[in-house]
């Protein structure tokens, strides 16, 4: 039997799975421990159920995920609108160093993924999907770029990216604590602060959400999406076919919009509204994408994928110990930032925050780490990783 869901019923299912994921994350400790996103939990549960039903010959689901692209564009536009030059200035020299390290990591993650694809005799773009796309990019990057790579003719790229992102997410939660513990013990590091640690929230002084400011933020987001879609088409035409996905264009246009608007009036952009819209859009986007995964397509690549992710984890740990820790100052703040680096370098910003929270709860606070890591991990990292990923994609297309 085939069950066909139209656009509206597919959206309903995606939101229902998102709510189910939220409930399970709250109730099951292991999901909280590794910061597994709610849409990943709900979406993967449905994907597993759909795979079992299909394999048993009982039910085959057909989903209309045409709205997925809209939510994806919305999310990346909100990321761009969060990239204020004022935030970069606030972080100072250490932020720029940390940001540059993220760019180096993205390059090396792609080098590792593509290089190992030749070892296992698989397409280089499959290797790329286990690189910066799913490591620094997480489930959002794997979903967005996976869709684009599949459109370029590489079957199962999306599913492989999601699997790699999930492995990376768990690994990022596992290695952060031991990594920092090693650095603290080896170098006898201590926090120099006495106040309790805090989580930096960008622009926490924003006023409450109202209909007027929420509507204005929606307009800025839609304007960025429209401009980004147009930019992608123009860029592809002018460069004789080099791909610039519309979500990439939306993010870069949003960066321009944010900083131009800030120069006109610094009170127009309301980050509480932007963050709220982005979180909802990301949740629905991921839920819709994950519930439509064809798990049977990645079964044959499970072993190569695990080996590639293991090498990615090993490289990140060595890079953090021998490079990042040193260039950040070889002090306690640098060690805590390495915990955050492991979290979002292999998974997502919530992983980074969870790693740092565990470290600072035991060893003491680090205001510098709590300022820099969320700004780079949540907003700025995509600005440097996207050109690297797009270049790799076009080289091996």
N, C-alpha and C positions, 0 to 999 in steps of 0.2 A: 504494500500500500504506500502511495506517495501522498505526503501532506504538504500542500503548498500554502505558504504564508505570504500575503501581499505586503506592500510597503508599510501600512499602518499596523498590521498584526505583528510584523517583524520588529517594528519599533517597540510595540507593547512588550513582546517577549524579551527584548534587550533590556528594557527598563525593569521588568520583573526579575530578571537574572541579576541585574545590578543591585537591586534591593535585597535579593537572597544572598548575594555575596557579602553585602554589608552586615547582614545578620550573622552569617557564618564566621566572618572575621572577628566580630565582637564576642562570639561564643567559643571559638576554638583557639586555644592559646598559641599553637604552632604557627598559625597564620599571622598573628600579631608579632610573634617573636622574629619572624623573617620579613615582616612588613609586606606581605603578599597583598597586592591591590584587590579590592572587592570585585571589580569587573573581571579580573583574571580568574578568581575563584568561581564566580557564577557562570561565566562564559565557558570555562574549561569543563565544568561539570556537565553542562548541556552538550558540549562537543563529545565528551566521553559517552554520554547516554546515546547520542545520535549515532555514534560509531558502533556501539553494541547493537542497537536496533537494526542498523543497516547490515551488519555482519550476520545477524541472525535471520535476515530476510523478512523481518516484520514490518518495519516502517523506514521510509526514506524521506527526509525533510528537504524541501526546496524553499530557500529564504530569499526575500527581496531586500538586499542590503544597499539599495541605491542611495539611502539617506546617510550612509556611513561617511561619504566624502564631505558632506556638509558639516558634520560634527568634527571631522578631522581638520578642515579648514578653520573652523571656529577656534579649536584648541590652539593651533599654531599661531593664529593671529593674536590670541591672548598672551602667548609666550613673548611675541615680538613687542607687544604693548608694555610688557614688564621690563624691557631692557632700556632703562633710563641711564643716560650718561652720568647723571647725578649719583646713581648707585655705584657706578664704577669709580668715580672720584672719591666716594665715601670709603671704599675699600683700600684705596691707595696702592702703593707699589706691590704689596704682598698679593693683592687681588689679581693684579696683572700677571705676576709670576705664576700664581695658581691657575689662572685662566690659560696661560701659555702651556702649562704642563698638561692641561686637559686636551689642548690641540695636539700636542705630541703623542699623548696616549691614543687619541682617535686615529692618527696616522699609523701608529704601530699596531693597533688592533686590526686595522684593515690589511696591513702587511702580513700579519700572522694568519688571518683568515684566508686571504687569497693564496699565500704561499702554501699553506697546508691543504688547500683544495687540490693543488697539483699532486701532492703526496697521495691523496686518496682518490685521484682521478675523477674529481667532480668539477662542475662548472665554477669558474672563479667567482661569479656573482653569488653562488651558494655559499662559498667561503666568506664573502663579504657580509652576508646576512648573519654570520656568526662573529662579525667584527664589530666596528664602532656602531653599526646600525642597531644591534641588539644589546651590546655591552653598555656603552655610554648612552645610547638612545633608549634602552629599555623596551617595554612592551609598546609604548607609543611609537617609537622609531621603527621597531620591527613591523608593526602594523602598517604604518604609512609607507615606508620604503618597500616592504614586502609586496604590497599591492602594485606599486610601480614596477618592480622587477618582474613580477608575474605578467604584467601587461607587455613586458619586453620579450616574453616567450620562455621564461624560466619557471617551469612548473614547480610547485610546492615551496617556492621561496618564502612565501608568507608564513606557512606553517613551521618551516625550519627556523625562521627568525623568532617566532613566538616561543618555540621550544628553547632556543639558545638564550633568549631573554629570561625565561623562567629559571633555567640552570644558573645563569649569571646572578639573578636576583637572590637566590638562596646562597650562592657562594659569597656574594658581597656582604651578606649578613653574618656569614661564618668567619670570614678572615679578618674583618675590621678590628674586632677586639683583641685577638691574639697578636696581630701586627703591632698595635699600639702598645700592648703590654711588653712586647719584646723591646721596642724603642725606649720605653720609659725605664725598664730595668737596666738595659745596656748602658744608657747615658745618664742614669740617675736623675731623671727629670721630675720636677714638681711644679704644680700650679703656683703662680705668684699672686693670685687673686683670692680674696676672702669672701666675696659675695657669692651667692648661689648662682649657678649657671642659668642662662635664659636662652630661649629660642628667639632668634632675630626674626621679626616680621616686618617686611618691607612696608614702609609708609603706614605704620600702625596708627598715625594721627588722623587718618582719613575719617571724615564724618560718617554718620550712619547712612545706609543705603536708602535712597528715596526713588520714587518713580522717575523724577527728572534726571538724576545722575545715572540711574540704571539705563534709561533710554539713550542718553548721550553715549555711554560706554558701548551699548549695542550698535549704535551708529558707527562709532570708531572701528569696531570689530568688522562690521559688514563692509565698510569702506576699504579696510585693509584686505579683506577677502576678495573684493571685486578688483582692487588694484593688483593684487598678487596673481590672480587668475589671468588678467590681461598681460602682466609682466612675463609670466611663464610662456604664454603663446608667442609674444613678440620675441623673446629671447630665443626660443626654439626655431622660429622662422629666420631670424638674423644669423644664427650660427649653423644653419643647414642641418638641423635635426638634433643638436645637443639637448638632452632632456633637462628641463628645469621644472620639476613638479609644481603644481599650483600652490601646494601647501608651503613649499619653500619660499615662493614668491610672496605669499601672504605674510609670512613671518618677517621677511626683510622690509616689505612695505610698512608693516606695523611698527617696526623699529624706527623707520623714518617718521611715520605719523606721530609716534610718541614724543620724539625729541623736538619735532617742529611745533607740536601743540604745547609742549612744556615751555618753549621759548615765548610763545604768544601769551599763555596763561598757565601757570603751574598748578592751578586748581581744577583744571578740566578733567584730567585723567583720574579716575577713582579706582584705586587698585583693589579695594574690597569687592566691588562689583565685577571687575575684570577677572579676579581670581575665582569668584563664585561661578561666573559663566564658564570659565575655562575648566574648572573641576567637573562641572556637570557635563559639559561637552566631551571631555576626555573619558569620563565614566561610561557614557552611552556609546561613544565611538569604540572603546576597547571591548565593551560587552558585546556589541554587535559584531565586531570583528572576530572575537574569540569563539563565540558560539557557532560561527560558520566554518571553523577550522576543520579540515579533512585530515584527521589524525593518521589515517591509514597511509597517507602519502609520505610521512616522515619516518615510518618504522624502519625502513632499510638504511637510513642514514643516522640512526641513533648513536652507534659507536663512533663514527668519525666526528659527529657533533660534540659528543662528550669529551673526546680527546682535544678538539680545538678549544673548547671552553676551558678545559683544564690548563692548557698552555696559556690562554688569556689571563687566567687567575694567577698563574705563576709569574708571568711577566709583570703584571700590575704590582704584585707584592714586592718583587725585586726593584722595580722602578721607584716605588714609594720609599723603600728603605735606603737605596743607594743614590737616588737623585732628588726626589721631591722633598724628603725630610731635610736634606742638606741645603737646598736652595731656598727653603722657607725659613732657615735660621737655626736648625738643629736644637730647638728648644721645645718646651711643653706644648705651646700653641701649634708648632709644626707637627708634632706627633698626633695631636687631636685632629688636625686637618687631614692627616694621612688616613685616619679612620673614616672621615667623610669622603675622601677621595676613593677609598675602596668601596664605599657604599654606592655612590652614584656612578663610579667608573665601571662597575659591573652590574648595576641594577637601576636604582632610581634615587631621587633626592630624599624620600622618606627613609630609605635604607641608610643614607648618609646621616640623617638626623638621629635615627635610632642608634647607630654606631657611636656617634659622639655623645649622645645622652648616657649610654652605658659607661663610656669611658669617664666622662666628667662626674658622673654620680659616684664613682669610686675614687678618682684621683684628684678631683677639683675642677673648677670652672675654667673656661677659656672664651672670653668675649671675642677675641679676634677670630677664632674658628667659627663661632656662631654668627659672626657678621659675614665672613667671606664665603664659606661653603654654600649656604642657601642661595646667595645672590648668583654665584656661578652655576651651581647645580640646577637651580630652578629656572633661571632666565638666560644666562649668557652662554652656557655650554653648547646649545644648539646653534648659536651664531657662528662658532668656529667649527663644529663638527659637520654641519650641513654641507659647506663647500667641499670638504674632504670626501664625504660620502658621495656627493654628486659627481665629483671628478672621477672617483674610483668606478662608479657606476657607468659612466660614459667611456672610460678607458676599456673596460672589459665587456661592454655590451655587444 
